[in-house]
Amino acid sequence: MSPESKKLFNIIILGVSFMFIFTAFQTCGNIAQTVITNLNNTDFHGSGYTSMSIIYGVFSASNLVSPSVVAVVGPQLSMVVSGIFYSLYIAVFIQPATWAFYTASVFIGIAAAVLWTAQGNCLTVNSDENTIGRNSGVFWALLQSSLFFGNLYIYFAWQGKTYISESDRRTVFIALTVISLVGTVLFFLIRKQEDTKAPGEEDSANEILGDSSSAQNKMMRAVAAFKKSIKLSFTKEIMLLSVTTAYTGLELTFFSGVYGTCIGAVNRFGSEQKSLIGLSGIFIGVGEILGGGIFGLLSKNNRFGRNPVVMLGIVVHFIAFYLIFFNVPNNAPIASMKGTDDIAYMIPSKEVAIFCSFLLGLGDSCFNTQLLSILGFLYSEDSAPAFAIFKFVQSICAAVAYFYSNYFLLQWQLLIMVVVGFFGTITFFTVEWKAAAALAARGSDYSSI
């Protein structure tokens, strides 16, 4: 197998592994609050929103040390161990206990930071400036296929149900736990890249992938990775991209947890209201896959760079927010187990609700594929610290969003995303223009990014 084929193979395995793990985890997140609402008449007294807030809060803090962990352990083993913790979190729902639920939320927050830092490193090591756009798209499309499969099962399994029984819950979460474990095992198929640097020449990717039996050397690499993370955090480009990243954290919370809960709470959807949660997740996945395919696989033919894709993303999201505002009752995010009989500015439409799910997924793929691409392009020699900062900002904003989702009406959640999304788009444009200028100065073709 040629070196290029080997790299593409690694990207595909990486994407398929994440697809299995997040088929389980994203489906779990999409239905968690609905399942928990049905549990709160028992001894269980947890909140899906609070759990997600804990996860993303710990996730954000753990990103400060995750480059050091990946530097010492290596990206492959880091992803394997992290995948095991994802599986344990999902398994908690088989027989829920409040203490176990929140404890698992803490551990999966740590695991998520390590998993995504290792993923960013693996993506960058297996790419160059000519393939980073394609590889980002391939990975994103495979990852977001996860939204399709798990939610398709939820749609058919929960058809016509207004109450989720103990048997329904256990069947779903046993299946999701097994699926997550399959994805974890697949990480072992990723093949290590050879060191292609000249003697004496180093970068952070090879430092992380390199073999060393010396404990002192491993500690030095861990400290160096931590210092690089701190240093990169204060660069102009990272600070500007952090506004864009913050927006992806807010809208991630909305489409992966809040919107499904809103749909499931609208009583005017009738007996389909619970199964529509699954259908919503499917169409979010369709939007994500379509976006990843178009903006990743066809990136070689893009002569205008990343900005038009991000512009499309924000326009698509603003349309979705406008339609959701008109279609979904304002108190839907915080409705009780009985749901809400309120209406917004129109009679709630299932078709509009599902169309908005598609738009949310498409817009999210626009932002994330381009952020992965520009980070891999700008920080090819500091990939682990750069991706750790990206996930730090994204996760802390997601944690904040999950926290206020317990209290804020729908209109205020939408307004926050509109404001942050507007400024995040402008800051992304600024960084991309600078990257294009630097590329032109090197005499490279801008369409190659």
Buried (B, 14 or more C-beta within 10 A) or exposed (E): EEEEEBBBBBBBBBBBBBBBBBBBBBBBBBBBBBBBBBBEEEEBEBBBBBBBBBBBBBBBBBBBBBBBBBBBBBBBBBBBBBBEBBBBBBBBBBEBEEEBBBBBBBBBBBBBBBBBBBBBBBBBBBBBBEBBBBBBBBBBBBBBBBBBBBBBBBBEBBBEBBEBEEEBBEBBBBBBBBBBBBBBEBBEBBEEBEBEEEEEEBBBBBBBBBEEEEEEEBEBBBEBBBEBBEEBBEBEBBBBBBBBBBBBBBBBBBBBBBBBBBBBBBBBBEEBBBBBBBBBBBBBBBBBBBBBBBBBBEBBEBEEBBBBBBBBBBBBBBBBBEBBBEBBBBBBBBBEBEBBEBBBEEEBBBEBBBBBBBBBBBBBBBBBBBBBBBBBBBBBBBBBBBBBBBBBBBBBBBBBBBBBBBEBEBBEBBEBBBEBBEEBBEBBBBBBEBBBEEBEEEEBEBEBB
